[in-house]
Amino acid sequence: MDWNKSYNVLIIAFLIINIFLFSYIFITNKVEIDNELKESEDFLNNVIKILEQKDIKVSYELPTDIYEAPFLELEYDIIEPTDVLVKNYIADYDGIISDEILVYKSNFETLEIEGKKKIIYYNKSLESLELEEKQDSSLLSSEEVQKIINDFCNEKNIDMTGFTKICEYADVKLKHVKYVEKHRGYNLENSYLEFAIYKGHVYNFNMQRVARINERANIKSISAAEALLRLMTFKEMKNKEVVDMQICYYTKEEEDFKNKNSISTDLVWKVIFSDNTYVYLASEGI
């Protein structure tokens, strides 16, 4: 027997079989991918039609990505209500109003430290100012608003390091600006600095910071289209136009939130409407 010839025949046969199997797998996968894309496109169109029944228009090309990121446990920065801290916001205050809710007041300014993790500041003196045309804060440019915020933070010793601006919009002579921290490129919507600009000054300021982040097992988001379907459960929602969707970390701050020093959070879809309102839609695949 010619063993060399037989050996060559076996090698050729083996190569032919491998080429056949590779071609079969490639063609089969391509057909499956094409079917998935077709079904995905049909699903997107059906979601848009269903929402239209509730007068919700989608003026946005829905993202098709499925995101995967760790489940997080957030520990908040604890705020000790010292005299130095309070005087950063209110130079001359009348003393604490309540040991339970930690509210400090002067004639016009108010500072509340909610749950020892959230600062809420108001400057009510602005309400009595004469409003000149140039003080209509809804007309201020982004550069002018940023200068007002920077001046306020310098005056109150507020560190904005690590925070990124995610929105700025006008509302009845006010400008609202929000900054959040990020983790792995995703916005941490529960760690924020919020400013309301009125008559050319900061009228209201809210701050809540995360001190530590503990990662747990990875979780996957559902698709944007599947998340949007959950808008159908909002009974009062209608005549809305979806203009953007973002994946982020967010947990609803329930009634007892002020008593918690830590929360668990995972990926959710943030749906933004044309009227500058937004809702968060849970995205876990359950």
C-alpha positions in Angstrom: 0.0 0.0 0.0 1.2 3.5 -0.9 1.0 5.1 2.6 2.2 8.5 1.4 -0.6 8.7 -1.2 -3.3 7.6 1.3 -2.0 10.2 3.8 -2.3 12.9 1.2 -5.8 11.8 0.3 -6.8 12.0 3.9 -5.4 15.5 4.3 -7.2 16.7 1.2 -10.5 15.1 2.4 -10.1 16.7 5.8 -9.5 20.1 4.3 -12.6 19.7 2.1 -14.8 18.8 5.1 -13.5 21.8 7.1 -14.1 24.2 4.2 -17.7 22.8 3.8 -18.4 23.0 7.6 -17.0 26.6 7.7 -19.1 27.6 4.7 -22.2 26.0 6.2 -21.7 27.7 9.6 -21.0 31.1 8.0 -24.1 31.0 5.7 -26.3 29.7 8.6 -25.1 32.5 10.9 -25.6 35.1 8.3 -29.2 34.0 7.7 -29.9 34.0 11.5 -28.3 37.5 11.8 -30.3 38.8 8.9 -33.5 37.4 10.5 -32.6 39.0 13.8 -32.0 42.4 12.2 -35.3 42.1 10.3 -37.2 41.2 13.5 -35.5 44.0 15.4 -36.5 46.5 12.7 -40.1 45.3 12.8 -40.1 45.4 16.6 -38.8 49.0 16.5 -41.5 50.0 14.1 -44.2 48.3 16.1 -43.1 50.1 19.3 -43.3 53.4 17.6 -46.8 52.7 16.3 -48.0 51.5 19.8 -46.7 54.7 21.4 -48.4 56.8 18.8 -51.7 55.5 20.1 -51.0 57.4 23.3 -49.9 60.5 21.4 -46.2 59.8 22.2 -44.1 60.7 19.2 -40.5 59.3 18.8 -38.4 61.8 16.9 -35.2 60.0 17.6 -33.4 57.1 16.1 -33.6 54.5 18.8 -30.3 52.9 19.9 -30.1 49.2 19.3 -27.1 48.4 21.7 -27.5 46.2 24.7 -25.3 47.5 27.5 -23.5 45.5 30.2 -22.0 46.9 33.4 -21.6 46.1 37.1 -24.5 46.4 39.6 -23.4 49.1 42.0 -23.7 49.8 45.7 -23.2 53.6 46.4 -22.2 54.9 49.7 -22.9 58.6 50.1 -20.6 61.3 51.4 -21.7 62.1 55.0 -22.1 65.8 55.7 -21.3 66.9 59.2 -23.3 70.1 60.1 -20.4 72.2 61.5 -20.5 75.9 62.0 -17.8 76.3 59.3 -19.9 74.4 56.8 -23.1 76.4 57.5 -21.2 79.7 57.3 -19.9 78.8 53.9 -23.5 79.2 52.7 -25.0 81.6 55.2 -22.6 84.1 56.8 -25.0 85.2 59.6 -27.5 82.6 60.5 -30.0 82.5 63.3 -29.1 79.1 64.6 -30.5 75.7 63.9 -34.3 75.4 63.5 -34.6 71.7 64.0 -32.2 69.0 65.2 -34.2 66.4 63.2 -34.1 68.1 59.7 -31.1 70.3 60.3 -32.4 73.6 58.8 -30.4 76.8 59.1 -31.8 80.3 58.3 -30.9 83.9 58.0 -33.3 86.7 56.9 -33.3 85.5 53.3 -31.1 82.4 52.9 -31.9 78.9 53.9 -29.7 75.8 54.2 -31.0 72.3 54.9 -28.8 69.2 55.3 -31.2 66.4 54.5 -30.3 63.0 55.9 -26.7 64.2 56.5 -26.0 63.6 52.8 -27.9 66.2 50.8 -27.5 70.0 50.8 -30.4 72.2 49.8 -29.8 75.9 49.6 -32.2 78.8 48.8 -31.5 82.5 48.4 -34.9 84.1 48.8 -33.6 87.6 48.7 -33.7 87.4 44.9 -37.5 87.3 45.0 -37.6 91.0 46.2 -35.1 92.2 43.5 -36.4 94.4 40.7 -36.2 92.3 37.5 -34.5 94.1 34.7 -34.5 92.7 31.2 -30.9 91.6 31.4 -31.7 89.7 34.6 -34.1 87.3 32.8 -32.0 84.3 33.4 -33.8 82.2 30.8 -32.1 84.5 28.2 -28.6 84.0 29.5 -26.0 82.2 27.3 -24.3 79.1 28.5 -21.1 81.1 29.1 -22.9 83.6 31.3 -24.6 80.8 33.2 -21.3 79.0 33.7 -19.7 82.2 35.1 -22.5 82.6 37.6 -22.1 79.0 38.7 -18.3 79.3 39.0 -18.6 82.5 41.1 -21.1 80.8 43.4 -19.0 77.7 43.9 -15.9 79.8 44.6 -17.8 81.9 47.1 -19.3 78.8 48.9 -16.2 76.6 48.6 -17.9 74.0 46.5 -15.6 71.6 44.7 -17.0 70.6 41.2 -14.1 68.3 40.4 -15.3 65.1 38.7 -18.7 66.5 37.8 -19.9 66.8 34.2 -22.7 69.0 32.9 -25.5 66.9 31.5 -28.3 69.4 30.9 -29.2 73.1 30.8 -32.6 74.4 30.0 -34.8 77.5 30.6 -38.1 77.5 32.5 -40.1 80.7 33.3 -37.2 83.2 33.7 -34.9 80.6 35.3 -32.1 78.5 34.0 -31.6 75.0 35.3 -28.2 73.3 35.1 -27.3 69.8 36.3 -23.9 68.1 36.8 -23.4 64.5 37.6 -20.4 62.2 38.4 -19.6 59.3 36.1 -18.6 55.7 36.6 -17.2 53.6 33.7 -18.4 56.3 31.4 -22.1 56.1 32.7 -23.8 59.0 34.4 -24.5 58.5 38.2 -27.8 60.3 38.3 -27.9 60.1 42.1 -24.6 61.9 42.6 -25.2 65.5 41.4 -24.9 69.3 41.6 -28.1 71.1 40.6 -28.4 74.9 40.1 -31.4 77.1 39.4 -30.4 80.6 38.2 -32.8 83.5 38.8 -32.2 87.2 38.2 -28.6 86.6 37.4 -27.8 84.7 40.6 -28.0 81.2 42.1 -31.5 81.0 43.6 -31.5 77.2 44.5 -28.6 74.7 44.8 -28.8 71.0 45.6 -25.8 68.8 46.1 -25.5 65.0 46.8 -22.2 63.2 46.4 -21.1 59.6 46.3 -18.1 58.7 48.6 -17.5 55.1 47.6 -18.6 52.7 44.9 -18.7 49.0 45.3 -19.1 46.9 42.2 -21.1 43.6 42.1 -21.9 41.2 39.3 -22.4 42.5 35.7 -25.9 43.1 34.5 -27.3 43.6 31.0 -29.7 46.3 29.9 -32.8 45.7 27.9 -33.1 47.4 24.5 -34.2 51.0 24.2 -37.3 49.9 22.3 -38.4 47.5 25.0 -37.8 50.1 27.7 -39.9 52.7 25.7 -42.9 50.3 25.8 -43.0 50.9 29.6 -44.2 54.4 28.8 -47.6 52.8 28.2 -47.9 52.2 31.9 -47.8 55.9 32.7 -51.5 56.7 32.7 -51.2 60.5 32.6 -48.5 60.6 30.0 -49.6 61.8 26.5 -48.8 64.5 23.9 -45.0 63.9 24.5 -42.2 63.8 22.0 -39.1 61.6 22.7 -36.0 63.5 21.5 -33.2 61.5 23.3 -32.5 58.3 25.3 -29.5 57.7 27.5 -28.3 54.7 29.5 -27.3 55.6 33.0 -27.2 54.5 36.7 -30.2 55.7 38.6 -32.3 54.7 41.7 -35.6 56.4 42.6 -35.2 58.4 45.9 -38.2 57.0 47.8 -39.8 58.6 50.9 -37.3 56.9 53.3 -34.3 57.8 51.1 -33.2 60.5 53.5 -32.6 57.8 56.2 -30.3 55.7 54.0 -26.5 56.2 53.7 -26.2 53.8 50.8 -28.3 52.6 47.9 -28.1 49.9 45.2 -28.3 51.0 41.6 -28.2 49.5 38.1 -28.6 50.5 34.5 -31.8 52.3 33.5 -32.9 54.2 30.3 -33.4 57.9 30.7 -36.0 59.2 28.2 -35.8 62.9 27.4 -38.8 64.8 25.9 -39.0 67.9 23.8 -40.4 69.9 26.8 -37.2 69.3 28.8 -38.9 66.8 31.1 -37.6 63.2 31.4 -38.4 59.8 33.0 -36.3 56.9 34.0 -37.3 53.4 32.8 -35.8 50.4 34.5 -33.7 48.4 32.1 -32.9 45.2 33.8 -33.9 42.1 31.8 -36.7 40.8 34.1 
